[in-house]
């Protein structure tokens, strides 16, 4: 008999593109902070994560926004 297959794993990067101001040197995807836009973005992110319950996170990184 074969052992059950392990769930697929993935490296996950979650980009949070909201900044209190836009730096002129930054090439990353970014938007100036806006409460409504941030709420929509986070709701979409939660929905996307809920659609992948069988994926095991091998790594999880958060990035974006102002580096300070």
Buried (B, 14 or more C-beta within 10 A) or exposed (E): EEEEEEEEEEEBEEBBBBBEEEEEEEEEEBBEEEEEEBEEBEEEEEEEEEEEEEEEEEEEEEEBBEEE
